[in-house]
Amino acid sequence: MGLQKILLRQHVGAPTEPVVSVGDKVQKGTLISKPTGLGANIFSSVYGTVKEITEDSIIIEKDEEQPEEFVALKGEDKLQLIKDAGVVGMGGAGFPTGIKLGTKVKYILVNAAECEPLLHHNVDQMVDNTDMTVKGLKYVMEICEAEKGIFALKAKNEKAVQALVEGTKGDDSLGIHLLPDIYPMGEERAVVREVLDVLLQPTDLPSVADAVVINVETLQRVAEAIELKKPCFSKHVTVVGKVKDGIEPHVFMDVPVGTSVKELIDAVGGIDGEYGEVIMGGPFTGKACELDAPITKTTGGIIVTKPFEDLKGEKMGLLICACGGNEERMQDIAKKMNAEVVCVQKCKQAIDVRGNLKCENPGNCPGQALKVMNIKKADAKHILIGNCTDCSNTVMGSAPQMGLEVHHQTDTVLQTVGKDVIRHMTASKKVPQIGEEVVEETVATPVVEEIAKVENTVEAVNFESFENDGQLVISIKEGKDIFVEFVIE
């Protein structure tokens, strides 16, 4: 039946410590590893025999027969059951849910944005398993003594919206907030801002806004722990990209933790010919992985891409954003594109918080012209960005005018499945809420009749000028003083 490799670290915190030995028989739900500090219990997701214990994993040889039954949790205390079940944030962060729910707050905000492009398992869960999703929210509200529980999801996911409308009908303590179709609406502080109209500082936790933010799949695992006494050993996963069964998203529910990437790809026909890379996670925050990599509690997507564009060693600058890949990931993509990285810039709004970049105001960009200009001055021909929708839009307001060819880290993924690449923002930042009328908004744009008059008879001035997000940017190439006269109606 093969091997199941279960990692000892699938959460925020240190790796767990095995509590089984080589040769032990295990079942679904058998506790195999426990945290020694911050962390979460890890369970076997299969029936089998422990074959090997390494520094970072427990490898189980699977039995031929795999019954559905599992070893049930014991006890009745709801919060303790969540802790015992090893539930963590299933959206990718992996923070232990039992610790997060130790806070008493007024609001429980459900991150149901399914923010990463192409992923679809959260939407499918809300449609197909509405009851357990809503029950999970009610349990979390009870534990945190919250007055209000609010689902935050994109308005475009109409089936999921309708399912939640029906599932929450008659309960005034529950609500639904619709989000625009821009990235990163699923970022924790973006959810708080959009739902509660509170902009948290990058160092703030949602508790500052009297709230807890919890992923929608995490709610299902909470309900399973309390109602079914089921440990957390499975994960919803979307497989998409260059596979033989088609480029559309293929959703697998309740995938046993430890299943290999190859097994899931094989379940959709295998890789279709030559490919660029396999990504574990989403197009923005995922990373390249090997085919034998195991699924964890935080895995959301498996993406197979087409081969990368070959830039034949041309010079490239990187613009690192808190919303997308870190510098290591961006360097990896540049290398796969056969580009020479000559400059690395950090997004204007990205600040370092304990070793990780955080955006000051996720999804709202004040402009990136200076960063783009620095990359141009490094003699780059290309710029690779990992920015949010709005930041990408502002980059497009300056980079092409400077002669830089723009590439987004998600380009190869989106091109693989025939989707438009991320450049200009085409979606509104505001969407009507349920019951509200659609209001067409028009934005008045100043008309600049004459951008600049150069008054310098001593020496010619070589410069570029362009408008970027309401600002006039002037890049002086050669020359001295430049006098600018504006005539604006």
C-alpha positions in Angstrom: 0.0 0.0 0.0 3.0 2.3 0.2 4.3 4.8 2.8 2.7 7.7 4.6 5.2 10.4 5.7 3.8 12.6 8.5 5.9 15.6 9.4 6.6 16.4 13.1 6.1 20.1 12.5 2.8 21.2 10.9 2.2 24.3 13.0 3.6 27.5 14.5 6.2 26.4 17.1 8.8 23.7 17.5 8.6 20.1 16.0 6.7 17.7 18.1 8.2 14.7 19.9 7.2 11.2 18.8 5.3 9.0 21.3 5.4 5.9 19.1 8.3 3.5 18.2 9.3 1.7 15.1 7.2 -1.4 14.8 4.1 0.0 16.5 0.7 -0.6 14.9 -1.3 2.6 14.4 -4.8 3.4 13.3 -6.4 6.6 12.0 -6.5 8.9 15.0 -3.7 7.3 16.9 -1.6 10.0 18.7 1.9 9.7 17.3 3.6 12.9 18.3 3.1 15.6 21.0 4.4 19.2 21.4 7.0 20.0 24.0 6.1 23.7 23.9 4.0 25.7 21.5 2.5 23.3 18.9 -0.2 20.8 18.3 -0.8 17.0 18.6 -0.1 15.0 15.5 -2.1 11.8 14.6 -1.7 9.0 12.2 -4.0 9.5 9.2 -3.8 5.8 8.2 -3.9 2.2 9.5 -0.4 0.7 9.4 2.9 0.1 11.1 5.6 2.7 12.1 8.5 1.9 9.7 10.9 4.7 10.5 11.3 7.8 12.7 13.5 10.5 11.4 14.5 13.9 12.7 11.5 15.6 11.0 8.9 12.8 10.3 7.3 9.6 11.2 7.0 7.2 8.2 4.2 4.6 8.4 3.8 1.6 6.1 0.1 1.5 5.2 -2.1 -1.5 5.6 -3.9 -2.8 2.5 -7.3 -2.2 4.2 -8.0 1.3 5.4 -11.3 1.4 7.4 -13.1 4.7 7.9 -13.2 4.3 11.7 -10.8 6.3 13.8 -9.6 6.4 17.4 -12.0 8.9 19.1 -11.0 11.6 21.5 -12.1 11.5 25.1 -13.7 14.2 27.3 -16.5 16.8 26.9 -14.8 20.1 27.5 -15.1 21.9 24.1 -11.9 23.9 24.2 -9.9 20.9 25.5 -11.2 18.7 22.7 -10.0 21.3 20.2 -6.5 21.3 21.8 -6.5 17.5 22.1 -7.5 17.1 18.4 -4.5 19.1 17.3 -6.5 21.6 15.3 -4.4 24.5 13.9 -5.1 27.3 11.5 -5.9 25.4 8.3 -5.4 28.5 6.0 -1.7 28.2 6.1 -0.4 29.9 9.2 -0.9 26.9 11.4 -1.3 28.6 14.8 -2.7 26.2 17.4 -6.5 26.9 17.5 -6.9 25.9 21.1 -4.5 28.7 22.1 -6.1 31.3 19.8 -9.5 30.6 21.3 -8.3 31.3 24.8 -9.3 34.9 24.3 -12.7 36.4 25.1 -13.8 38.7 22.3 -16.9 40.4 20.9 -16.4 39.2 17.3 -15.5 36.0 15.6 -14.5 36.8 12.0 -14.4 33.9 9.6 -11.8 34.1 6.9 -13.7 32.5 4.0 -12.1 34.7 1.3 -10.3 31.8 -0.5 -7.9 34.6 -1.4 -5.4 32.8 -3.5 -6.2 32.6 -7.2 -7.4 29.1 -8.5 -7.9 27.5 -5.1 -11.5 26.3 -4.5 -11.7 23.9 -1.6 -13.0 26.5 0.9 -15.8 27.5 -1.5 -16.7 23.9 -2.0 -16.8 23.3 1.8 -19.2 26.2 2.4 -21.5 24.8 -0.3 -21.3 21.1 0.4 -20.8 21.1 4.2 -22.6 24.2 5.3 -24.0 22.7 8.5 -20.7 21.7 10.1 -19.1 25.0 9.0 -21.9 27.0 10.8 -21.8 24.7 13.8 -18.0 25.2 14.1 -18.6 29.0 14.2 -21.2 28.6 16.9 -18.9 26.5 19.0 -16.1 29.0 18.6 -18.4 31.9 19.6 -19.5 29.9 22.7 -15.9 29.3 23.7 -14.9 32.9 23.2 -18.2 34.3 24.6 -18.5 36.3 21.4 -21.7 38.3 20.5 -21.3 38.1 16.8 -19.9 35.7 14.2 -19.4 37.0 10.7 -18.4 35.1 7.6 -16.2 37.2 5.3 -16.1 35.9 1.7 -15.9 37.2 -1.8 -19.1 38.3 -3.4 -18.2 36.5 -6.6 -18.6 33.1 -4.9 -22.4 33.3 -5.3 -23.1 29.6 -4.4 -21.2 29.8 -1.2 -22.9 33.1 -0.3 -26.3 31.6 -0.9 -25.4 28.5 1.1 -24.4 30.6 4.1 -27.5 32.8 3.8 -29.6 29.7 4.2 -27.3 28.2 6.8 -27.4 31.3 9.0 -31.1 32.2 8.5 -33.0 33.0 11.7 -29.8 33.5 13.8 -29.3 37.2 14.5 -25.9 36.5 16.0 -24.5 35.4 12.7 -23.7 37.7 9.7 -22.1 37.7 6.2 -19.8 40.4 4.9 -19.0 40.4 1.2 -15.5 41.1 0.0 -14.2 42.5 -3.3 -12.3 40.2 -5.7 -8.8 41.6 -5.1 -5.8 40.2 -3.3 -5.1 40.0 -0.4 -8.6 40.2 1.1 -7.9 37.0 3.1 -5.0 38.6 5.0 -6.0 38.7 8.7 -5.8 42.4 9.2 -7.6 43.0 5.8 -10.5 40.9 7.1 -10.6 43.0 10.3 -10.4 46.3 8.3 -13.1 45.3 5.8 -15.6 43.8 8.3 -15.1 46.1 11.3 -13.6 49.2 9.7 -10.6 49.0 12.0 -7.0 49.3 10.6 -4.7 47.3 12.8 -1.0 48.1 13.0 1.3 45.4 11.5 2.2 44.4 15.1 -1.4 44.2 16.3 -3.4 41.0 16.8 -7.1 41.0 15.9 -7.8 41.0 19.7 -7.0 44.8 19.6 -10.2 45.1 17.6 -12.0 42.8 20.0 -12.0 40.0 17.5 -10.6 36.6 16.6 -10.1 35.7 12.9 -10.4 32.0 12.1 -10.2 30.1 8.8 -13.3 28.5 7.4 -11.8 25.0 7.2 -10.6 25.3 10.8 -14.3 25.7 11.7 -15.1 22.3 10.2 -12.2 20.7 12.2 -13.5 22.4 15.4 -17.0 20.9 14.8 -15.5 17.5 14.1 -13.4 17.5 17.3 -16.4 18.5 19.4 -19.3 16.5 17.8 -17.4 13.5 16.3 -14.5 13.4 18.8 -12.4 13.3 15.6 -8.7 14.2 15.7 -7.4 16.5 13.0 -5.6 14.3 10.5 -7.0 15.4 7.1 -7.0 18.4 4.9 -9.0 19.8 2.0 -6.7 20.4 -1.0 -7.1 21.9 -4.5 -5.0 20.4 -7.4 -4.7 22.5 -10.5 -2.6 23.2 -13.5 -0.8 21.2 -16.2 -2.4 17.8 -15.4 -4.0 15.3 -17.8 -7.5 15.5 -16.4 -7.8 19.2 -17.3 -6.5 22.6 -16.1 -9.6 23.4 -14.0 -9.3 23.2 -10.2 -9.8 19.6 -8.8 -10.9 19.6 -5.2 -10.1 16.7 -2.8 -11.8 16.8 0.5 -10.4 15.2 3.7 -7.0 14.2 2.2 -5.1 12.1 4.8 -2.2 14.2 6.2 1.1 12.6 4.9 -0.3 11.9 1.4 2.4 12.7 -1.2 2.1 15.5 -3.8 2.6 12.8 -6.5 -0.4 10.8 -5.2 -2.7 13.7 -5.6 -1.3 14.7 -9.0 -1.7 11.0 -10.1 -5.3 11.2 -9.0 -5.9 13.8 -11.7 -4.1 11.8 -14.4 -0.6 12.9 -13.7 1.5 15.7 -15.1 0.7 16.6 -18.7 4.1 16.7 -20.5 6.9 19.1 -19.8 6.4 21.4 -16.8 8.0 24.3 -15.0 7.6 23.5 -11.3 5.2 22.0 -8.8 4.0 24.5 -6.1 2.7 23.6 -2.7 0.3 26.3 -1.6 -1.2 29.1 -3.6 0.2 31.2 -6.5 1.2 34.1 -4.2 2.4 32.4 -1.0 3.2 28.9 -2.2 6.7 27.5 -2.7 8.2 25.0 -5.1 8.2 21.4 -3.8 9.3 17.9 -4.7 6.8 15.3 -5.8 7.5 13.2 -2.7 6.6 16.1 -0.4 3.8 15.2 2.1 0.5 17.1 2.6 0.3 18.8 6.0 -2.5 20.3 8.1 -1.8 23.7 6.4 -1.5 22.6 2.7 -4.1 24.3 0.5 -3.0 23.8 -3.0 -0.9 21.7 -5.4 -0.1 23.6 -8.7 1.7 22.2 -11.7 2.9 25.0 -14.1 4.0 25.2 -17.7 7.7 25.8 -18.4 9.1 29.2 -17.5 9.9 31.9 -20.0 13.6 32.1 -20.8 15.0 35.6 -20.4 18.5 34.4 -21.6 20.4 36.0 -18.8 18.9 39.5 -19.1 19.0 41.8 -16.0 16.1 41.8 -13.6 15.1 43.7 -10.4 12.9 42.2 -7.7 10.2 44.0 -5.8 9.5 42.1 -2.7 6.0 42.5 -1.1 4.5 41.2 2.1 1.6 39.9 0.1 3.6 37.5 -2.0 6.7 35.4 -2.1 9.7 36.3 0.1 13.1 37.1 -1.4 14.1 33.4 -1.4 11.0 32.5 -3.4 11.4 35.5 -5.8 15.1 34.6 -6.4 14.1 31.1 -7.2 11.6 32.2 -9.8 14.1 34.6 -11.3 16.6 31.8 -11.6 14.0 29.6 -13.3 13.4 32.4 -15.7 17.1 32.5 -16.5 17.4 36.1 -15.4 20.3 37.9 -13.6 19.1 39.7 -10.5 20.8 43.1 -10.2 18.6 44.8 -7.7 16.2 43.9 -4.8 13.7 46.4 -3.5 11.1 46.1 -0.7 7.5 47.3 -1.2 7.0 50.8 0.1 4.5 49.5 2.7 6.3 46.4 3.8 7.8 46.5 7.3 9.7 43.8 9.1 7.9 42.2 12.1 9.9 39.5 13.9 11.6 38.4 10.7 8.5 38.5 8.4 7.3 41.3 6.2 3.9 42.8 7.1 2.0 45.3 5.0 0.9 48.5 6.7 -2.4 48.5 4.9 -3.0 45.3 3.0 -4.5 45.8 -0.4 -4.2 49.6 -0.5 -1.0 50.9 -2.2 0.3 54.5 -2.1 2.5 54.0 -5.2 5.8 52.2 -6.0 7.4 54.6 -8.4 10.5 55.2 -6.3 11.2 51.5 -5.9 10.7 51.0 -9.6 13.1 53.9 -10.4 15.8 52.3 -8.2 15.4 49.0 -10.2 15.7 51.0 -13.4 18.8 52.8 -12.2 20.4 49.3 -11.6 20.2 48.9 -15.4 17.5 46.2 -15.2 15.4 45.4 -18.2 12.8 43.4 -16.3 11.0 43.7 -13.0 9.6 40.7 -11.1 6.9 41.6 -8.6 4.9 39.7 -6.1 2.6 42.5 -5.2 -1.1 42.6 -4.3 -3.6 43.7 -6.9 -3.4 47.4 -6.0 0.4 47.5 -5.8 0.7 45.7 -9.1 -1.6 48.3 -10.6 0.7 51.1 -9.3 3.8 49.4 -10.6 2.1 49.4 -14.1 1.8 53.2 -13.7 5.5 53.6 -13.7 7.5 50.6 -14.9 6.5 50.5 -18.5 7.2 54.2 -18.9 10.7 53.5 -17.7 11.2 50.8 -20.2 10.9 47.9 -17.7 9.1 44.7 -18.7 6.8 43.7 -15.8 6.5 40.1 -14.7 4.4 38.9 -11.7 5.4 35.9 -9.7 1.9 34.4 -10.5 2.3 34.8 -14.3 3.4 31.2 -15.1 0.7 29.8 -12.9 -2.1 31.9 -14.4 -0.9 31.4 -18.0 -0.9 27.7 -17.4 -4.6 27.7 -16.9 -5.5 30.4 -19.4 -6.2 33.2 -16.9 -5.3 36.8 -17.3 -2.1 37.8 -15.6 -2.1 40.4 -12.7 -1.3 43.9 -14.0 -4.0 46.6 -13.9 -6.7 46.5 -11.3 -10.0 45.9 -13.0 -12.2 45.1 -9.9 -13.7 47.7 -7.5 -12.4 47.8 -4.0 -16.0 48.1 -2.7 -18.9 45.7 -3.3 -22.5 46.1 -2.2 -23.5 44.1 0.8 -26.4 41.7 0.9 -29.6 43.8 0.4 -27.8 46.9 -0.8 -28.2 48.4 -4.2 -25.4 48.6 -6.7 -24.1 52.1 -6.9 -22.0 53.1 -9.9 -19.0 55.2 -8.8 -17.2 57.6 -11.0 -13.8 59.1 -10.1 -12.9 62.5 -11.4 -9.4 62.6 -12.8 -7.6 66.0 -13.1 -6.8 67.0 -16.7 -3.2 68.0 -17.1 -3.0 70.2 -20.1 0.8 70.8 -20.0 2.9 68.6 -17.7 6.1 70.5 -17.8 8.0 73.3 -19.5 11.8 73.0 -19.3 13.6 76.4 -18.8 17.3 75.7 -19.1 19.3 77.3 -22.0 22.7 76.3 -20.6 22.4 72.5 -20.7 19.8 70.2 -22.2 17.9 68.1 -19.7 17.1 64.4 -20.4 14.2 63.3 -18.2 11.1 61.1 -18.1 7.8 62.1 -16.5 4.6 60.3 -15.9 1.6 60.2 -13.5 1.5 57.4 -10.9 -1.4 57.0 -8.6 -2.2 60.7 -8.6 1.4 61.7 -8.3 3.7 63.3 -11.0 7.0 61.4 -11.1 10.0 63.1 -12.9 13.1 61.0 -13.4 16.1 63.2 -14.4 18.6 61.3 -16.5 21.0 64.1 -17.3 21.3 67.8 -16.6 20.9 70.1 -13.7 17.9 72.1 -12.4 14.5 71.6 -13.9 11.7 74.1 -13.5 8.1 72.7 -13.8 5.0 74.7 -14.6 1.6 73.0 -14.2 -1.7 74.1 -15.8 -4.4 72.0 -14.2 -8.2 72.3 -14.7 
